[in-house]
Amino acid sequence: MEHQIRRIGVLTGGGDCPGLNAVIRAVVKTAISQYGWEVLGIEDGFEGLIQPGKVRPLKMADVRGILPRGGTILGTTNRANPFHYEVEVDGEIKAFDVSDDVVRYAQVLGIDVLIVIGGDGSLRIAYELMQKGLKVVGVPKTIDNDLKDTAVTFGFDTAINTAMDALDKLHTTAESHHRVIILELMGREAGWIALEAGIAGGADIILIPEIPYDVESITEHIRGRNLSGAKFSIVVVAEGAKPMGGEEVYREQREIGAVRRLGGIGQQLAEQLRERCSLEIRVTVLGYLQRGGTPTAFDRLLSSRFGTIAVHLVAQGKLGQMVALKDERITAVPIAEAVSAQKMVSLNSDIILTAMGLGINLGRKQEEIRAL
């Protein structure tokens, strides 16, 4: 199939994360140097195939020096789903299906194959566009590390290192002031960031979406630490965590085209604990700091491997596939399979056992967690 390819497109969809530029760089360098193809950069995710003036050629000079840069030189958005494209018409928000227009525009641009770099949302859109005739190869991207069929996604390592650094700093002020400090981290449905950063950062309590928490168990753990002489506690909570019988906490406002955003569980938990503890409680929301900054060596290497192999898949005619890390090798899995379910934290995994062994409270008594 190699001889049939003349021009490929590349876009970055969904939230930004460290390593996106490294993937773009690898795609451009491999496509040009190995196959002599043209590369078109689609700006602002799928928005670039909906709105005019958002497509530009990418040459070697365009990717020079971007390896250590966070973010994406192409821009990104999570508000441009072609199958549900929201716009304001006469003061009213209306949704339109512009997917056929996207496929036609890609054809007009002469894009033989589109490389989509994104998480489950962007890759699900890519899969649906495939059903309409668009040829696609996927690259898994999310700091949440919740895409199945790949051992890890790029951006995750940088995110947990950022969170770990924040925890190291919070420890000193928590201990100095004898406070309970709650650090709210990202993690809508999967608790990988909170769990791994929390363990690495020495958290005392870690709350993840997979384990609805019992505030009484948390209170008991904090009181036990005080009685033992530890007059401070560090609590890590994923934004998607929720109390037993309760629901996730969402922000009140939603932007046009965007999904409802989580946020506020840290403050809610603080209020619950203030009713039960006499300690000072403070909340820090790390927010978008987790998405920013220069990627770690691990993420730079993984991103480069993903981008390079994605281009080779195009050349081999292995379309509709997503690159994935399995058994320390980059392989390919069908996009349909990759987006069929999210990768959640298994409650009988060794990382959960590690947290328990370290005496970390996971929001419930250990015997309750084992019974879930």
Secondary structure as GFF3:
##gff-version 3
##sequence-region A 1 372
A	DSSP	three_ten_helix	2	4	.	.	.	ID=ss1
A	DSSP	beta_strand	7	12	.	.	.	ID=ss2
A	DSSP	alpha_helix	20	35	.	.	.	ID=ss3
A	DSSP	beta_strand	38	42	.	.	.	ID=ss4
A	DSSP	three_ten_helix	45	49	.	.	.	ID=ss5
A	DSSP	beta_strand	55	57	.	.	.	ID=ss6
A	DSSP	three_ten_helix	60	63	.	.	.	ID=ss7
A	DSSP	beta_strand	85	89	.	.	.	ID=ss8
A	DSSP	beta_strand	92	96	.	.	.	ID=ss9
A	DSSP	alpha_helix	99	108	.	.	.	ID=ss10
A	DSSP	beta_strand	113	118	.	.	.	ID=ss11
A	DSSP	alpha_helix	120	130	.	.	.	ID=ss12
A	DSSP	beta_strand	136	140	.	.	.	ID=ss13
A	DSSP	alpha_helix	156	177	.	.	.	ID=ss14
A	DSSP	beta_strand	179	185	.	.	.	ID=ss15
A	DSSP	alpha_helix	192	200	.	.	.	ID=ss16
A	DSSP	beta_strand	205	207	.	.	.	ID=ss17
A	DSSP	alpha_helix	215	227	.	.	.	ID=ss18
A	DSSP	beta_strand	233	238	.	.	.	ID=ss19
A	DSSP	alpha_helix	265	274	.	.	.	ID=ss20
A	DSSP	beta_strand	280	285	.	.	.	ID=ss21
A	DSSP	three_ten_helix	287	290	.	.	.	ID=ss22
A	DSSP	alpha_helix	297	315	.	.	.	ID=ss23
A	DSSP	beta_strand	321	326	.	.	.	ID=ss24
A	DSSP	beta_strand	329	334	.	.	.	ID=ss25
A	DSSP	alpha_helix	335	338	.	.	.	ID=ss26
A	DSSP	alpha_helix	350	357	.	.	.	ID=ss27
A	DSSP	alpha_helix	366	371	.	.	.	ID=ss28
###
